[in-house]
Amino acid sequence: MPRAFQPEKAKGLRATYQLELNGEGGGTWVMEIADGRCQVREGRADAPDGTLTMAASDYVALAKGELDVIKAFMSGRIKFQGDLSLAARLPSLFKR
């Protein structure tokens, strides 16, 4: 994910996202975006700004550009808890 990150699209953004990936290949990850950088580590955030929950296979499909994030969210394949403006900003931050 950090390789696809577009720092110029994240100006002024400071956010911590919790990623809960279910199923085969899943796990719990923290994605921190600050100062034009994106860092991902395994584990839990103390106080995430938002939590994304999805199947690990859907995460892979999103990263490859094979799954439309809006359709996946609307159909319930992706769930988000937290500041919805941060969720809306996420797709524009990464190349597909």
C-alpha positions in Angstrom: 0.0 0.0 0.0 2.7 2.6 0.8 4.1 2.0 -2.8 0.9 3.1 -4.3 0.5 6.1 -2.0 0.4 9.5 -3.7 1.8 12.0 -1.2 0.7 15.1 -3.2 -2.9 14.0 -2.7 -2.5 13.9 1.1 -1.5 17.5 1.8 -2.7 18.5 5.3 -4.0 15.0 6.1 -3.2 13.4 9.4 -5.2 10.2 10.0 -4.8 6.8 11.5 -6.9 4.0 10.0 -7.4 0.6 11.6 -7.6 -2.2 8.9 -9.5 -5.3 9.9 -9.0 -7.9 7.2 -11.0 -11.1 7.6 -10.6 -14.6 6.1 -7.6 -16.2 4.6 -4.6 -13.9 4.6 -6.3 -11.5 6.9 -5.1 -9.7 10.0 -5.2 -6.5 11.9 -3.1 -3.5 10.6 -2.7 0.2 11.3 -2.2 2.7 8.4 -0.9 6.1 9.5 -0.9 9.0 7.0 0.9 12.1 8.1 3.5 14.6 6.7 3.0 13.3 3.2 3.9 9.7 4.2 1.9 6.5 4.5 3.2 3.9 7.0 1.5 0.5 7.6 2.3 -1.8 10.5 0.7 -4.9 12.0 -1.3 -4.4 15.2 -4.0 -2.1 16.7 -4.1 1.6 16.9 -4.9 3.2 20.3 -7.4 5.7 18.9 -8.0 5.3 15.2 -9.8 8.0 13.2 -11.6 5.3 11.3 -11.8 1.5 11.1 -12.1 -0.3 7.8 -13.4 -3.9 7.9 -13.4 -6.2 4.9 -12.4 -9.6 3.6 -8.7 -9.9 2.8 -9.6 -10.9 -0.7 -11.6 -7.7 -1.2 -8.6 -5.7 0.0 -6.4 -7.4 -2.6 -9.0 -6.7 -5.3 -9.2 -3.0 -4.2 -5.4 -2.7 -4.4 -5.4 -4.2 -7.9 -8.3 -1.9 -9.1 -10.6 -4.9 -9.6 -13.2 -3.8 -7.0 -15.0 -0.5 -7.0 -14.7 1.0 -3.5 -18.0 2.9 -3.7 -20.0 -0.2 -4.8 -18.2 -2.4 -2.2 -19.1 0.1 0.5 -22.7 0.5 -0.6 -23.2 -3.3 -0.8 -21.7 -3.8 2.7 -18.5 -5.6 1.5 -16.5 -2.8 3.1 -17.6 -1.4 6.4 -16.3 1.9 7.9 -16.6 3.2 11.4 -15.4 6.7 12.2 -15.1 10.0 10.3 -16.8 9.4 6.9 -14.9 12.3 5.3 -11.7 10.3 6.0 -13.2 7.3 4.4 -14.2 9.3 1.3 -10.7 10.7 0.9 -8.9 7.3 1.0 -9.5 6.1 -2.7 -7.9 9.3 -4.1 -4.7 8.8 -2.1 -3.6 5.6 -3.9 -2.8 4.7 -7.5 -4.5 1.7 -8.9 
